[in-house]
Amino acid sequence: MVKLAATSNAIWWIKNPKAAAEMKSKGQRKKSLGSAFCLDMADLVRNISLQGYNKLLSPDLTLGQRLIWLLVHMATTVSLIVVLSLTWEQFVAQSFVTNLKDPLYPVEDVPFPAVSICPNNRISRQAVIRYAEELRLNSPVIRPVEYFLERLSFFREMYTHVGVVVDTDDFITFQTFLDVFGTWNNETFFDTRRIMKMLAPRCEEFVLKCTVANVEVPCFSKDAFQDSLTMYGPCCTFNLGNKLKKRHYKNRLASSELGLKVVLNDSHADYFAPILNTNGYIVLIHNAENYASVSSSNVLEMFPGQGEDSYLSIYARVVDTDDSLKSFSPFSRRCYFENEAQNPVHEQLVKTYSYSYTFPNCITRCRIRSIMALCRCLPFQLPLQLVENLDGVVFCTLGHVACLNQYMCKQISGLHPTSSTTIVPFSVKWRNVLTERHLIVGLEREIEEALYCPQCLPSCRDVQYGVSMSALPIDNYLATLKLDENNQTEFSTDISVLRVYFGEPTAQYYIRLLNNTWFEVFSTIGNIMSIFVGFSMVAIFEILFFLTKYIYEGCNRIVQQNIMDRKAQELEAKQLYICP
C-alpha cells in the first residue's frame, strides 16, 4: 500500500470539484474591498451635498486647478477644527451662569440675619476682681489682689494679639499656678472657656431694652438675645435659632421703626481689658446658621460709637440654584445642595445648638483642624459643634499663646530691647484661606502659608447681606422718652441705641442655571460648520450611509473568509489513499 499526501491540483484529487470550481470562479470575478472603496469614495465626492468637493474630481478642471481646490478644502477643514475647539472650550468654561430672576423679591421671604453685639471690653472689672480674690485665697503664698489682677490681664491675649511683646515665661508661670489652684474639683484640666465666660461682661448688664417690629419683647428669650460664641468670645446674639426666617407682610422689619431696636449700656465703669481702639462696641451681622467669624467670610463687622443712635440698614441678595444642576457633581457646579454636605453631630452635643453646613462653617472647621494639629488645643471662642473629634480636646491656655500668635499675627524678627526673647517672623496662616491653588508669580510664599481648604464649597442656596451705617446723637432718642414724676427718664445718658432693619422692602433674587443647553450647543456648532463647509443633516446621512456600508461589507468579508478557511482546513485534513 502506498500512502501519498494530497499535493496535486488535479480535479480528481478534490472531493467536490464542481463546488470548488464555482467558488474559485466566483472569487476571480469579485473585486477587492480596497478598489471598491476607492470607486465608491470617488462617487461620494462627486455627488455629496457639501459645497465644492465635486471640484476635486471634475473632468473639466486641470490638475493644477484641482490642487488649488484641495488646498482650499484643507485650509477650511483646519480652520473649522480650530474654531470648533475654541467654541467648545468656551462652552465648558461657561457651563453655568447666574441670572437675575426677580429684582423685587419680597423681603419678608428673606431670613433676617443674626445680630451679635459684643462689648469692646472683653473682661469685666467686677468679675476679674472676684476671681482675683478667689485666687488669692487659694494661693499658698500670700500675695495682694493687685498681683493677680496684673496676671489676669494676660487673658486679653486670648482674644487678639495687641502688639505688645510680653515674655511668654510669665504666661507659662501663671498658667502653671492656674492649673493647680484655678481648677474646680471635678476638672481634669484648666477650663479656659468656663473662666472666660465667667470674666466676660454679662449680657443682662449690657442689653437694657429690646423692641422688634415696634413691640417691646423680653431681651433674653429664645426669640430674642442669647449668649453665644463669636470670634470675639462670648457675645449677645439676636435671632440665633433663626426664629425670624419666616415672617408675614406686617412683620417685614423693613424700616428703622419696625426693625430691631436695642438700648445698650455703654458705660466704661466696668472696663478692664478693651481689645480695640474704639470707644464703642462691636456688631456682627451674619447668617443665623453660621458661626460669627470675619475670617470665615460672610460676616459684616460694624463699630458703632459710644452715645450714638446708630442705624444699620441691611440689603439682602438671595442666590439660588436650579434643580437641574443636581445632575452635576458638586465640584463641577461649585456648590453644595442641602442633602449633599452634612456636618457630623456628636452624641454629647445633640441637645446644644448645632451648625448646619455652610461655606463659612466649613472654613471654620478647616481652621479648627489646623489649629489642633499645630498647637494641640482648641481656642475657647470656637464652637465644639464644628470639631470633628472630641477625644482629647483641651482648650488653649496661656501656655499656648506663643503658638497661637505664631500662625495668627505678623511680627518683625530681631531681639526685644528689654529682654532676651527672640521675635521670629510670624505668618498669618489662619487668616488667609484658599480653596484653590493657582501659581501666581510673587505670591508663592503666601500660597504656601495660607490655610488650604479644597473641600469647602458655597451652598447652592444662600443669602448674602450688605449693610450701611449712619448715626445720630443720642439726644434725639432721649428726647422721645417719657419723663416720670421726678422729671427723669428710665435710662441715664450712658446709653447707646442700635437699630437693625432691612433698608428696602424688596431684595434681589438670583438663580444659577445652565449657560448653554444641548440645543444651543447643537445650533451653534451647526451654524459654524454651515459657514465653513456648507454642512447639513443630508451630508450627515450621506457620510453615515457610506461608512455603514463599508463597515458591513468589511465584516461580511471577514465572516466569509473565516468560513472558507475552515472548509479548507477540513479538506486538508482528509488525505487520499491509493490502493493497488
Residue pairs with C-beta under 8 A, 6 or more apart in sequence:
1 577
1 579
1 580
2 578
2 580
3 575
3 577
4 576
4 577
4 578
5 575
6 13
6 572
6 574
6 575
6 576
11 17
13 576
14 20
14 571
15 571
15 574
23 564
33 550
33 553
33 554
33 557
36 553
37 550
40 546
40 549
40 550
41 546
42 57
44 542
44 546
45 53
45 54
45 56
45 57
46 54
46 57
47 54
48 54
48 539
48 542
48 543
49 534
49 536
49 538
49 539
49 542
50 533
50 534
50 535
50 539
51 533
51 534
52 69
52 72
52 73
52 534
53 73
55 61
55 65
55 66
55 69
56 66
56 69
56 70
56 73
57 66
58 66
61 69
76 532
76 533
77 533
79 532
80 528
80 529
80 532
80 533
83 528
83 532
84 525
84 528
84 529
87 524
87 525
87 528
91 515
91 516
91 521
94 515
94 516
95 332
95 514
95 515
95 516
96 325
96 333
96 334
96 512
96 513
96 514
96 515
97 512
97 513
97 514
97 515
98 319
98 510
98 511
98 512
98 513
99 510
99 511
99 513
100 508
100 509
100 510
101 320
101 509
101 510
101 511
102 508
102 509
103 506
103 508
103 509
104 506
105 318
105 506
105 507
105 508
105 509
106 249
106 252
106 505
106 506
106 507
107 252
107 253
107 254
107 316
107 502
107 504
107 505
107 506
107 507
108 247
108 248
108 249
108 251
108 252
108 254
110 316
110 318
110 463
110 502
110 507
111 242
111 244
111 245
111 287
111 288
111 463
112 239
112 244
112 245
112 247
112 253
112 288
112 502
113 239
113 285
113 286
113 287
113 288
113 314
113 463
113 465
114 237
114 238
114 239
114 240
114 242
114 285
114 286
114 287
114 288
114 290
114 292
115 237
115 238
115 239
115 260
115 283
115 284
115 285
115 500
116 228
116 230
116 235
116 236
116 237
116 238
116 283
116 284
116 286
116 292
117 206
117 207
117 225
117 235
117 236
117 237
117 238
117 262
117 264
117 281
117 282
117 283
117 284
117 498
118 230
118 232
118 233
118 235
118 236
118 281
118 282
118 283
118 284
119 201
119 206
119 281
119 282
120 274
120 275
120 276
120 278
120 279
120 280
120 281
120 282
121 201
121 268
121 270
121 271
121 272
121 273
121 274
122 156
122 159
122 200
122 201
122 232
122 233
122 273
122 274
122 275
123 152
123 153
123 155
123 156
123 199
123 200
123 201
123 272
123 273
124 199
124 200
124 201
124 202
124 270
124 272
125 269
125 270
125 271
125 272
126 270
127 198
127 199
127 200
127 201
128 149
128 152
128 199
128 272
128 273
129 145
129 149
131 148
131 152
131 195
131 198
131 199
132 145
132 148
132 149
132 152
133 145
135 148
135 177
135 178
135 181
135 182
136 143
136 144
136 145
136 147
136 148
138 181
138 182
139 148
139 177
139 181
140 181
151 170
151 174
152 199
153 272
153 273
154 166
154 170
154 171
154 174
154 398
154 401
155 195
155 196
155 199
155 273
155 398
156 162
156 273
156 275
157 166
157 171
157 398
157 401
157 405
158 192
158 196
158 233
158 379
158 380
158 396
158 398
158 401
159 232
159 233
159 275
159 381
160 275
161 405
161 408
161 409
162 275
165 411
165 416
165 421
165 423
167 419
167 421
168 401
168 402
168 421
171 398
171 399
171 401
171 402
172 398
172 399
174 398
175 190
175 397
175 398
175 399
178 190
178 397
178 398
179 189
179 190
179 397
182 190
182 195
183 189
183 190
183 191
184 191
189 394
189 395
190 395
190 397
191 395
192 380
192 395
192 396
192 397
193 380
193 395
196 233
196 234
196 380
197 227
197 234
200 233
200 234
201 270
203 219
203 220
203 225
203 227
203 235
203 236
204 220
205 265
205 270
206 236
206 264
206 265
207 219
207 220
207 225
207 236
207 262
207 263
207 264
207 265
208 219
208 263
208 264
208 265
208 491
208 495
209 216
209 219
209 262
209 263
209 491
210 216
210 217
210 218
210 219
210 224
210 225
210 238
210 260
210 261
210 262
210 263
211 217
211 260
211 261
211 262
212 224
212 253
212 259
212 260
212 261
213 250
213 251
213 253
213 258
213 259
214 257
214 258
217 223
217 224
218 224
219 225
219 262
220 226
222 241
222 243
223 243
224 238
225 236
225 237
225 238
226 236
226 237
226 240
226 241
227 234
227 235
227 236
227 237
228 234
228 235
228 236
228 237
228 240
228 292
228 353
229 235
229 291
229 380
229 381
229 382
229 383
230 237
230 284
230 291
230 292
230 293
230 381
231 284
231 292
231 293
231 294
231 295
231 299
231 381
232 275
232 282
232 284
232 381
233 380
233 381
235 282
235 284
235 292
237 292
238 260
238 262
238 500
239 288
240 288
240 353
241 288
241 353
242 288
242 289
244 253
245 288
247 253
252 258
252 502
252 505
253 259
253 260
253 501
253 502
254 501
254 502
254 503
254 504
254 505
255 501
255 502
256 311
256 499
256 501
258 501
259 499
259 500
259 501
259 502
260 498
260 499
260 500
260 501
261 497
261 498
261 499
262 497
262 498
262 499
262 500
263 491
263 495
263 496
263 497
264 281
264 495
264 496
264 497
264 498
265 494
265 495
266 280
266 281
266 306
266 307
266 494
266 495
266 496
267 494
268 279
276 282
276 303
278 303
278 305
279 305
279 306
280 303
280 304
280 305
280 306
280 308
280 496
281 303
281 304
281 306
281 496
282 301
282 302
282 303
283 301
283 302
283 303
283 304
283 312
283 498
283 500
284 292
284 294
284 299
284 300
284 301
284 302
285 299
285 300
285 302
285 312
285 314
285 465
285 467
285 500
286 292
286 298
286 299
286 300
286 360
286 465
287 298
287 358
287 360
287 462
287 463
287 465
289 355
289 356
289 358
289 361
290 296
290 298
290 299
290 355
290 358
290 360
290 361
291 355
291 360
291 361
291 364
291 382
291 383
291 386
292 299
293 299
293 360
293 364
294 301
295 363
295 367
295 430
295 431
295 433
296 360
296 361
296 363
296 364
296 367
296 433
297 359
297 360
297 363
297 433
298 358
298 359
298 360
298 464
298 465
299 360
300 465
300 466
300 467
302 310
302 312
302 467
302 469
304 310
304 312
304 469
304 471
304 496
304 498
305 471
305 496
306 496
307 473
307 474
307 493
307 494
307 495
307 496
308 471
308 472
308 473
308 474
308 496
308 497
309 471
309 472
309 473
309 474
309 476
309 477
309 496
309 497
309 499
310 469
310 470
310 471
310 496
310 497
310 498
310 499
311 469
311 470
311 471
311 472
311 499
311 501
312 467
312 468
312 469
312 498
312 499
312 500
312 501
313 467
313 468
313 469
313 470
313 501
313 502
313 503
314 465
314 466
314 467
314 500
314 501
314 502
314 503
315 465
315 466
315 467
315 468
315 502
315 503
315 504
315 507
316 463
316 464
316 465
316 466
316 502
316 507
316 508
317 463
317 464
317 465
317 466
317 507
317 508
317 510
318 462
318 463
318 464
318 507
318 508
318 509
318 510
319 461
319 462
319 463
319 464
319 510
319 511
319 512
320 460
320 461
320 509
320 510
320 511
320 512
321 333
321 335
321 337
321 460
321 461
321 511
321 512
322 511
322 512
322 513
322 514
324 513
324 514
325 333
325 460
325 512
325 513
325 514
326 337
330 336
330 337
330 340
330 341
330 457
331 457
333 460
333 512
334 457
334 458
335 457
335 458
335 459
335 460
335 512
336 357
336 457
336 458
336 459
336 460
337 460
337 461
338 357
338 459
338 460
338 461
341 357
341 362
341 457
342 357
343 354
343 355
343 356
343 357
343 361
343 365
343 385
343 386
344 388
345 354
345 385
346 384
346 385
346 387
346 390
348 390
349 384
349 385
352 384
352 385
353 385
354 385
355 361
355 383
355 385
355 386
357 459
358 459
358 462
359 456
359 457
359 458
359 459
359 462
361 386
362 453
362 455
362 456
362 457
363 433
363 451
363 453
363 456
364 382
364 383
364 386
365 386
365 387
365 388
366 433
366 451
366 453
366 455
366 456
367 382
367 430
367 433
367 451
368 378
368 382
368 386
368 387
368 388
369 388
370 407
370 429
370 430
370 451
371 377
371 378
371 379
371 382
371 404
371 407
371 430
372 378
372 387
372 393
374 403
374 407
375 396
375 400
375 403
375 404
375 407
376 394
376 400
377 394
377 395
377 396
377 397
377 400
378 384
378 387
378 393
378 394
378 395
378 396
379 395
379 396
379 404
380 395
380 396
384 390
384 393
387 393
396 404
405 411
405 426
406 424
406 426
406 427
407 426
407 427
407 428
407 429
407 430
408 426
408 428
408 429
408 430
408 431
409 426
409 428
410 425
410 426
410 427
410 428
411 423
411 424
411 425
411 426
412 423
412 425
413 422
413 423
413 424
413 425
414 422
414 423
415 421
415 422
415 423
416 422
416 423
427 449
428 449
429 449
429 450
429 451
430 451
432 446
432 449
432 450
432 451
433 450
433 451
433 453
434 447
434 450
434 451
434 452
434 453
435 452
435 453
435 454
435 456
435 457
436 454
437 447
437 452
439 447
440 447
460 512
468 503
474 493
474 495
474 496
474 497
477 497
478 489
478 491
478 493
481 489
481 490
481 491
482 489
483 489
484 490
516 524
526 535
529 535
530 536
